[in-house]
């Protein structure tokens, strides 16, 4: 009796092997990498550029940047760490993952509180702000939060 496998068995075994390999490739390709690649993030210079653009814009009751900024620093950290640098009372940006990677950019300059809230009489003197901080998504560069302080 011939002990060679039949053509049907060979084809079936090949199909089975191809199926297993294809399935393994699909499973492996859908896995999250063990470490996040820094190529997914905007660069430090891009983060600084976004911060400078944001600092230059006026906001309700606050002027845009009035003089050339100085002492510009940018650090990558978690959102939770960045928020704690702005809010000493342990607040968090609740709409975001506290462990997401962000850029925390600070700079010094001059911003003026331009007008008081309605109904305040007499109008107080403008407040001078000298410190600006911005937290932005490290992947997209979108602003999450900013803060001005005297």
Secondary structure, 3 states (H helix, E strand, C coil): CCCCCCHHHHHHHHHHHHHHHHHHHHHHHCCCCCCCCHHHCCCHHHHHHHHHHHHHCCECCECCCCCCCEEEEEEEEEHHHHHHHHCCCCCCCCCCCCCCEEEEEEEEEEEEECCCCCCCCCCCCCCEEEEEEEEEECCCCCEEEEEEEC
